[in-house]
Amino acid sequence: MNDRAPAALPLDVEGIQRLLPHRYPFLLVDRVVALEPNARITALKNVTVNEPFFQGHFPGHPVMPGVLIVEALAQASGLLVQLSAGPDGNRDNPLFYLVKVDKARFNAPVVPGDQLLLEVALKRMIRRMGIFEARALVDGKEVASCELMCAERGD
């Protein structure tokens, strides 16, 4: 647990960039809208036709790749860990890497104009690894879900 004040919400992309190393075109979280430290986070990803992956996935019928939806959920889990350390994250904490994806399901395509609502809940922390339940919704409908494991980078 942590005694520091929680981050001011919503947290915009500038705040997110202070906490995550990802940058365009791979930063896949635009805003954090809710946080329960050490428990859950809700974030947003605005899907636009300008995303570089739409050029090839698929021409004439753009669909966001499922692996990128999973990556957006993993980034939201990283934000949960960082924001749980306090409003500015834990600068001493090394990077966390996605090491395992289980039970991935894709229920509907995500297309330009959609807004992904990313919901991630921490199931447990074991040593330097976190296990998360994650789901993505569009207009209240679950479009993807999975269980993620992220581990602290060992040097």
HELIX and SHEET records of a PDB file:
HELIX    1   1 VAL A   13  LEU A   19  1                                   7    
HELIX    2   2 PRO A   52  GLN A   55  5                                   4    
HELIX    3   3 GLY A   66  SER A   84  1                                  19    
SHEET    1   A 6 ARG A  31  GLU A  36  0                                        
SHEET    2   A 6 ARG A  40  ASN A  46 -1                                        
SHEET    3   A 6 GLN A 115  ILE A 126 -1                                        
SHEET    4   A 6 MET A 129  VAL A 138 -1                                        
SHEET    5   A 6 LYS A 141  GLU A 152 -1                                        
SHEET    6   A 6 PHE A  96  PHE A 106 -1                                        
END                                                                             
